[in-house]
Structures are given as C-alpha cells and as structure tokens.
Amino acid sequence: MSKFELKLPQMGESVAEATLTSWLKEVGDTIEMDEAVFEIATDKVDSEVPSEVEGILVEKLFDIDDIIKVGQTVAVIEHNGEETPISKPGAGQQDHAEPPASVTGIRENVAKASTQAGANGDGNKSDASDRFYSPLVKNIAHQEGIPFSVLETIKGTGSEGRVTKNDILAYIAEHSTGRPEIRHTVSSPATPAIPATPAIHATPAPEISSKPTSAAPTPERTKTSTGDEVIPMTRMGKLIAQHMVNSISTSAHVQSFIEVDVTNIVNWRNRVKDTFEKREGEKLTFTPLFIEAVAKALKNFPMMNVSVNGDTVIRKKNINIGMAAALPDGNLIVPVIRNADQLNLVGMARVVNDLAYRARNNALKPEEVQEGTYTVTNVGSFGSVFGTPIINQPQVGILALGAIRKVPAVIETEEGDFIGIRSKMFLSHSYDHRVVNGALGGMFVKSVADYLESWDLNREV
C-alpha cells in the first residue's frame, strides 16, 4: 500500500488560503475516487474537496477552523498506487509548491461535487431540513429515484446521524429485488448536473474529529426570558457584514438618481422573449439588457472601471461586471460576468442565467466571484423603487436597478405634449467620491439611461 497526500487545490488566482469547516470522513474510513473528504470555506464560497484516489483515510493534518494554505497537505490516504512524499503542515508548505498532478481536475470535481444532486422535485427541499446530506448521497438518491421525504427516513450511521453512502446503498438493496449490483460514482463531466445543494448556508455541524479540536460548537438559536429569539449570524453573514462596514469606512459614498423610460425595452422584450427562449433554450430577462447598457457606459467612461489602492488609482483593462444575487437564506453573493463588453445579447443571457442559477444553488467556483470591476444590483426584484447600495470594494461604483412601474407621464411629440402610460424605473448610482466626482458619476448613469431609452424596437436577436 502507498500513501497519497490530499492537498488543498488552487481554487482561483487570488485565493491563497481557506478555512477547514468540516471533516466528512474519519480516520479508518474507506474513500472512493471523487468522494468528498472535507469541506472548506473561503471569503467567497464554500466547497467540498474530493479525493483523487480510492483508499483509506489514515491521517488528518488539520483541525476544524484551521487556516490552510493552498498546496498544503490536509489528509493522507493509503491506497494501491505510487508513493508520494508526506509533507507535514508548516512553514515550507505555503509557497504554493508543485500542486497535485490533477489540480485542474480537483477544481472541476469540487464544483462538480457541489452540483451533484437530484433533478427530482424534492431536491431542493433539503434547504428546510436540519439534516446534512453529502452531494454523493444526494446524487445516488437522484439516480435511484428516492424522494427527499424517503431520504429523511433512512437511518444514518455516520457522525451525528448522517446518512453515508453505505446507508443509502443498504436501503436500496433492502427495497430492491432482482436488481443488479449497484455501484455509484460521481457523474462524468458529460452528464448534466442540476444543483440541489443548499445555497450559501450556515456550516453544518462537523463530525467529531479523532484528534483534539479548538472548534466551538455551532451556535444554536436561543430565547431570552422575555421570549425574544437570539439568532446567531452565519459565517457568510458575518463576512458580508464586515465587508459592508469596511466599505462604508473606506469610501466616501455619494449617490446620483435618474428616472428612465424603458417602455421600448418592455415592449420589445414582450415581443421577442418567447421566440428567444424557443430558439436559444434560455429565458430572456431584463438583467442582460441592463448589464449590456452598463458595459457600454463603462467603455465610454473608463474612469468608472477603476479601483483604489492607497494613493493610486488602477484603471482596469477588462470590464468584469458583478451581478449581485440574493440567496434563499437571505445572504448575498456577487458572481462576475467577465469581459461583459465583448458578449452579444445571446451570450449575455446565457451567462446571466447560468451564474444566477448556480449562485442560488451554491455551485459557483471561487474564481467566478472574483476580479469584478463594477457591480449591478437589482433592488427592483423586491419591489423597491430605488436604493442606495454600498460599494463593493475595491470598486468605485455600484448601480441599483429599481422596479419597473407603469406611470402617467408627459410625452413630447411634434404635435404637442400629452399624458400617456409609460414603463419607467429609477437607476441609483453609488460611487466613491474620493476618486469619482459628481460630474463623472452623473454622466455615467445618464449614459446608461440614454442607451436604455434609445432601445431599437426593431432590433434582431
């Protein structure tokens, strides 16, 4: 038998470390290829790290809540294969030395493992359950047609009653007759995977480690003597709160507001959306239309596409627009549309729909929420007319899209003015007054408005 080092893979250009949030395997457990061994959290997303080999977990080198550098060995797996030198955690490991041979494969598997879950209607109901199911267990349940209500009844033999792979396979064998032997692996990349893991959530209670740990128990909701409920913030909630406070402390926030007549866009979209969906297999929402306008404005006003670093301003070459997405648990994540100015409307719609879907299902890769140069947030999706969003540091601007409403408006024509019903919305532009003056901030948002109001009703897509 040989020993294999399972290391923390590189998960994005700017990700140098991660926090170990949970061990999914104990020393002595059998591990299959691509089966998740532990969970990690960066300041952007949570992920599971799968094994590259099949074998037995013989050593854990970190405790829960420990900070792990990219390239450090986290676990040792005994397997039938080539021996690799064992490196204990410590100084020499953080230099991002030669990563495992299939680092790219690991990155793909991390994303793939987190998106393996059932396409059956019950898949997302685990959001309302206090019971944790690994992506592997969810995938097996989906493949065997086991609904979530039945999955909840299976007795788990794992730590804290978790359902293991063996538990669900035993259940299948017990309730099957005349069926061939079942062997499950993670689906190949060619197999469509529909995310059903909960959106960014409070980290599930970790399994008990075989070695002492400094991790405190997951805080639970409590009630005061007066009946008030005390709800601890999730890890992601704490990070978001700190990010918002830091932004207010860093930037001099100023807002500009402008009302936009989007009647042409509304009428055009109503006319083409069904044909577009039938032809492209994608829904055409308003979001890609607005982001296209923002990308054009950023090209015309490149000093809005900058960041601040101390006493210097960095003008960004690429236009990478962050798209704030609200999650079912109330948290927020901002996936990034890279090179947005280079996408046509079909491409923009595909990227927007894909990122929004995977954001809601906690299936984004760490690099997909990094390197944004400007952010757009849709406060109108909750009925808000306008808002005053907080800048996503180190960017210098963020645009809030208000709700589209039918309102009476003065319409100017060659024959004179009259009152008519128009579809209108407010754009709210927050910008960093340290480097963006009122003229630039106002002209930028006016440019977005002008593009939207001049929408071509005869545009082909």
C-alpha positions in Angstrom: 0.0 0.0 0.0 1.2 3.5 -0.8 0.3 6.8 0.8 -1.2 9.8 -1.1 -1.3 13.4 0.1 -4.6 15.1 -0.4 -3.8 18.8 -0.7 -5.8 22.0 -0.8 -6.1 22.7 -4.5 -5.7 26.1 -6.1 -9.2 27.4 -6.4 -8.7 30.8 -8.0 -5.9 33.2 -8.8 -6.4 35.3 -5.7 -7.3 32.5 -3.3 -4.3 31.7 -1.1 -5.9 30.0 1.8 -9.2 28.5 3.1 -10.7 27.6 6.4 -11.4 23.9 7.2 -15.1 23.8 8.2 -15.9 20.1 8.4 -14.4 16.7 8.1 -16.7 14.4 6.1 -14.6 11.3 6.7 -12.9 9.9 9.8 -9.6 8.1 10.1 -10.1 4.5 9.0 -13.0 5.3 6.7 -12.9 3.9 3.1 -12.9 6.7 0.5 -13.8 6.3 -3.2 -12.4 8.2 -6.1 -14.1 11.7 -6.3 -15.8 11.3 -2.9 -15.7 14.4 -0.7 -13.3 14.2 2.2 -13.6 17.6 3.9 -15.3 21.0 3.5 -13.6 24.3 3.2 -14.7 27.9 3.1 -13.0 30.9 1.5 -14.2 34.5 1.9 -16.3 33.9 -1.2 -17.8 30.4 -1.4 -17.9 27.1 0.4 -16.7 23.9 -1.3 -16.1 20.2 -0.7 -12.7 18.8 -1.7 -12.9 15.3 -3.1 -10.2 12.5 -3.2 -8.2 11.9 -6.2 -7.6 8.2 -5.3 -9.5 5.3 -3.8 -8.3 4.1 -0.4 -8.4 4.5 3.4 -8.1 7.8 5.3 -5.1 7.2 7.7 -4.3 10.7 8.9 -5.8 14.2 9.3 -3.3 17.0 9.5 -5.6 19.9 10.4 -8.5 20.5 12.8 -11.8 22.2 12.1 -11.5 26.0 11.9 -7.7 25.8 11.0 -6.5 28.0 8.2 -4.9 26.0 5.3 -2.7 27.4 2.6 -3.1 26.4 -1.0 -0.8 23.4 -1.7 -0.6 22.2 2.0 -1.4 18.6 2.7 -4.7 18.2 4.5 -5.1 14.5 4.7 -3.1 11.3 4.0 -4.9 8.4 2.2 -3.5 4.9 1.9 -4.1 3.4 -1.5 -2.8 1.0 -4.1 -0.6 3.3 -6.2 2.6 5.2 -6.4 4.1 6.5 -3.2 4.2 10.3 -2.7 6.3 12.0 0.0 4.4 13.1 3.0 4.7 16.8 4.0 3.5 17.9 7.4 1.8 21.3 7.6 4.1 24.2 8.4 6.4 26.8 7.0 7.6 25.5 3.6 4.1 24.5 2.5 2.7 27.9 1.8 4.9 28.6 -1.1 2.4 27.0 -3.5 4.9 24.4 -4.4 4.1 21.9 -7.1 0.4 21.1 -6.7 -1.1 17.7 -7.3 -0.9 16.5 -10.8 -4.6 16.9 -11.4 -5.3 20.3 -9.7 -7.5 21.3 -12.5 -9.4 18.1 -12.1 -9.8 18.7 -8.4 -11.2 22.2 -9.1 -13.6 20.7 -11.5 -14.6 18.0 -9.1 -15.1 20.5 -6.3 -17.6 22.4 -8.5 -19.0 19.1 -9.9 -19.4 17.5 -6.4 -21.3 20.5 -5.2 -23.6 20.4 -8.1 -24.4 16.7 -8.0 -27.9 16.4 -6.7 -31.3 15.3 -7.9 -33.3 16.8 -10.6 -36.4 15.4 -8.9 -38.8 17.8 -7.5 -37.8 17.1 -3.9 -34.2 18.0 -4.5 -34.2 21.5 -3.0 -36.3 20.6 0.0 -33.2 19.8 1.9 -32.9 23.6 2.4 -35.6 23.3 5.0 -34.0 20.3 6.7 -31.6 20.3 9.6 -30.1 17.1 8.3 -26.9 17.3 6.2 -26.6 15.2 3.1 -23.4 15.0 1.1 -23.5 15.6 -2.7 -22.7 11.9 -3.2 -25.7 10.7 -1.2 -27.9 13.2 -3.0 -26.7 12.0 -6.4 -27.4 8.4 -5.5 -30.8 9.3 -4.3 -31.5 11.1 -7.6 -30.2 8.3 -9.7 -32.4 5.8 -7.8 -35.5 8.0 -7.8 -35.6 8.3 -4.0 -37.6 11.3 -3.0 -36.4 13.6 -0.2 -39.3 12.6 2.1 -38.0 9.0 1.9 -34.4 10.1 2.3 -35.3 11.7 5.6 -36.5 8.4 6.9 -33.2 6.5 6.3 -31.3 5.8 9.5 -27.8 7.2 9.3 -24.7 5.5 10.8 -22.4 8.5 10.2 -21.3 11.1 12.7 -24.3 12.8 14.3 -26.7 10.5 12.3 -25.5 11.5 8.9 -26.6 9.2 6.0 -23.5 7.7 4.5 -23.1 6.2 1.0 -23.3 2.7 2.6 -26.5 3.6 4.4 -28.3 4.6 1.2 -26.9 1.7 -0.8 -28.1 -0.7 2.0 -31.6 0.9 1.8 -31.7 0.5 -1.9 -30.6 -3.2 -1.7 -33.2 -3.8 1.0 -36.0 -2.3 -1.0 -34.9 -3.8 -4.4 -35.5 -7.3 -5.7 -33.8 -8.9 -8.7 -31.7 -5.7 -9.4 -28.1 -5.9 -10.5 -25.4 -4.9 -8.0 -25.2 -1.1 -7.6 -22.0 0.8 -7.8 -22.2 4.6 -7.8 -19.5 7.1 -8.8 -19.7 10.8 -9.5 -21.2 11.5 -12.9 -18.9 12.1 -15.8 -18.5 15.7 -16.9 -20.7 15.0 -19.9 -23.6 14.2 -17.6 -25.8 17.2 -17.0 -25.8 18.0 -13.3 -28.5 20.0 -11.7 -27.6 21.7 -8.4 -29.7 20.9 -5.4 -27.3 21.7 -2.6 -28.5 24.5 -0.2 -27.4 28.0 -1.2 -24.7 29.5 0.9 -25.7 28.4 4.4 -24.5 28.1 7.9 -21.9 25.4 8.0 -23.4 22.0 9.1 -22.2 20.7 12.4 -18.9 19.0 11.8 -18.2 15.4 12.5 -16.2 14.6 15.7 -12.5 14.6 14.9 -10.2 11.8 16.1 -7.9 14.5 17.5 -8.5 17.4 19.8 -10.0 20.4 18.1 -10.4 24.0 19.1 -13.7 24.4 17.2 -16.6 25.7 19.2 -20.0 24.0 18.8 -22.2 25.5 16.2 -24.2 28.2 18.0 -27.9 27.5 18.3 -30.9 29.8 18.4 -31.9 30.6 22.0 -34.7 32.6 23.6 -34.5 35.3 26.3 -36.5 35.5 29.4 -38.9 37.8 27.6 -39.4 35.4 24.7 -37.2 37.2 22.2 -35.3 34.8 19.9 -31.5 35.2 19.6 -30.3 34.1 16.1 -26.6 33.7 15.6 -25.2 35.1 12.3 -24.0 32.5 9.8 -20.3 32.5 8.8 -21.2 34.1 5.5 -23.4 36.6 7.2 -20.5 37.7 9.3 -18.3 38.1 6.3 -20.9 40.2 4.4 -21.5 42.4 7.5 -17.8 43.1 7.9 -17.4 43.7 4.1 -20.2 46.3 4.2 -18.8 48.1 7.3 -15.4 48.2 5.8 -16.8 49.7 2.6 -18.6 52.5 4.4 -15.4 53.2 6.4 -13.3 53.2 3.3 -15.3 55.1 0.6 -17.0 58.5 0.6 -20.3 57.3 -0.7 -22.3 59.7 -2.9 -25.5 58.8 -4.9 -27.0 60.1 -8.2 -30.5 59.1 -9.2 -32.1 59.2 -12.6 -35.6 58.1 -13.9 -35.6 56.1 -17.2 -38.3 55.5 -19.6 -38.0 51.8 -20.6 -41.2 51.4 -22.5 -39.4 50.4 -25.7 -37.4 47.8 -23.9 -40.5 46.3 -22.2 -42.5 46.2 -25.4 -39.5 44.7 -27.3 -38.9 42.0 -24.8 -42.5 41.1 -24.6 -42.4 40.6 -28.4 -39.3 38.5 -28.7 -38.9 36.6 -25.4 -41.0 33.5 -26.4 -39.2 33.2 -29.7 -35.8 33.7 -28.0 -36.5 31.0 -25.4 -37.7 28.5 -28.0 -34.6 29.1 -30.2 -31.9 29.5 -27.6 -33.3 27.4 -24.7 -32.7 30.4 -22.4 -35.1 32.9 -20.8 -34.6 36.5 -21.8 -34.9 38.5 -18.6 -34.3 42.3 -18.2 -31.0 41.7 -16.4 -28.8 41.0 -19.5 -30.3 44.1 -21.3 -29.4 46.3 -18.4 -25.9 44.8 -17.9 -25.3 45.3 -21.7 -26.1 49.0 -21.2 -23.8 49.3 -18.2 -20.9 47.6 -20.1 -21.3 50.1 -22.9 -21.3 53.0 -20.4 -18.1 51.7 -18.7 -16.4 51.6 -22.1 -17.4 55.2 -22.7 -16.3 56.3 -19.1 -13.3 54.1 -18.3 -12.6 56.0 -15.1 -15.6 54.3 -13.6 -13.9 51.0 -14.3 -11.2 51.5 -11.7 -10.1 50.5 -8.2 -8.3 52.4 -5.5 -5.1 51.2 -3.9 -3.8 53.6 -1.3 -2.9 56.8 -3.1 -3.1 55.3 -6.6 -5.9 54.6 -9.0 -5.8 51.4 -11.1 -7.6 51.6 -14.4 -8.9 48.1 -15.3 -8.3 46.8 -18.8 -11.2 44.3 -18.6 -14.8 45.1 -17.9 -16.0 42.5 -15.4 -19.4 43.3 -14.1 -20.5 41.8 -10.8 -24.2 40.8 -10.6 -25.5 40.8 -7.0 -27.7 37.8 -6.3 -29.9 37.3 -3.3 -29.8 33.8 -1.8 -32.8 31.9 -0.3 -31.2 32.2 3.2 -31.1 36.0 3.0 -27.3 36.2 2.2 -25.8 37.8 -0.9 -23.2 36.7 -3.4 -21.8 38.5 -6.4 -20.9 36.3 -9.4 -18.9 38.1 -12.1 -19.6 38.4 -15.8 -16.1 38.6 -17.3 -15.4 40.8 -20.4 -19.1 41.8 -20.4 -18.5 44.3 -23.2 -17.4 41.5 -25.5 -20.6 39.5 -25.2 -23.6 39.7 -27.6 -27.1 39.6 -26.1 -27.4 35.9 -26.5 -24.1 35.2 -24.8 -25.0 37.7 -22.1 -28.3 36.0 -21.4 -26.6 32.6 -21.2 -24.0 33.8 -18.7 -26.5 35.7 -16.6 -28.9 32.8 -16.3 -26.1 30.3 -15.6 -24.5 32.4 -12.9 -27.8 33.2 -11.3 -28.9 29.6 -11.2 -25.6 28.3 -9.8 -25.4 31.2 -7.3 -28.8 30.2 -5.8 -27.6 26.6 -5.6 -24.2 27.2 -4.0 -22.4 25.8 -7.1 -20.2 28.7 -8.0 -16.4 28.3 -8.3 -14.3 30.7 -6.2 -12.8 32.3 -9.3 -16.4 33.2 -10.5 -16.9 35.7 -7.7 -13.5 37.5 -8.1 -12.0 40.3 -10.1 -15.2 42.3 -10.6 -14.6 45.9 -11.7 -18.1 47.2 -11.3 -21.3 45.9 -9.7 -25.0 45.9 -10.6 -27.8 45.0 -8.1 -31.5 44.6 -8.8 -33.4 46.1 -5.9 -36.5 46.2 -8.0 -36.9 42.4 -7.8 -38.1 43.0 -4.3 -40.4 45.9 -5.3 -38.1 48.7 -4.3 -38.4 51.8 -6.4 -34.7 52.7 -5.8 -32.0 52.1 -3.3 -28.6 53.4 -2.1 -26.3 50.4 -2.5 -23.0 50.1 -0.7 -19.9 49.9 -3.0 -18.3 46.5 -3.4 -14.7 47.3 -2.5 -12.2 47.9 -4.1 -14.5 49.0 -6.9 -15.6 52.6 -7.0 -19.2 52.3 -8.2 -22.4 50.2 -8.0 -25.7 50.6 -9.8 -29.1 49.7 -8.3 -31.9 48.9 -10.7 -35.3 49.9 -9.4 -38.7 48.3 -10.1 -40.3 48.9 -13.5 -43.6 50.6 -13.0 -46.4 51.8 -15.3 -46.8 55.6 -14.5 -48.6 58.5 -16.1 -46.0 60.7 -17.9 -45.8 63.7 -20.2 -45.0 62.6 -23.7 -43.5 65.2 -26.1 -44.4 64.9 -29.8 -44.2 67.1 -32.8 -47.9 67.7 -32.4 -47.6 68.7 -28.8 -47.4 67.2 -25.3 -49.9 64.8 -23.9 -50.2 62.4 -20.9 -49.7 58.7 -21.5 -48.9 55.5 -19.7 -45.2 54.7 -19.8 -43.0 52.0 -18.2 -40.4 53.7 -16.0 -37.7 52.9 -13.5 -35.1 54.6 -11.3 -31.3 54.0 -11.6 -29.4 54.6 -8.4 -25.7 55.1 -8.8 -23.5 55.0 -5.7 -19.9 56.0 -6.3 -16.7 56.7 -4.4 -16.3 60.4 -4.1 -12.6 60.1 -3.3 -11.9 59.5 -6.9 -15.3 60.0 -8.8 -16.6 63.5 -8.8 -20.3 64.4 -9.3 -19.9 65.1 -13.0 -18.4 61.7 -13.8 -20.8 59.9 -11.5 -23.8 61.7 -13.0 -22.7 61.4 -16.7 -22.1 57.7 -16.3 -25.6 56.9 -15.0 -27.1 59.3 -17.6 -25.2 57.4 -20.3 -26.8 54.1 -19.1 -30.2 55.8 -19.2 -29.7 57.2 -22.7 -28.8 53.8 -24.0 -31.9 52.2 -22.5 -34.3 54.9 -23.7 -33.0 54.7 -27.2 -33.6 51.0 -27.5 -34.3 49.9 -31.1 -37.8 48.3 -31.3 -36.7 46.5 -34.5 -33.5 45.0 -33.0 -32.9 41.4 -34.1 -31.5 39.0 -31.6 
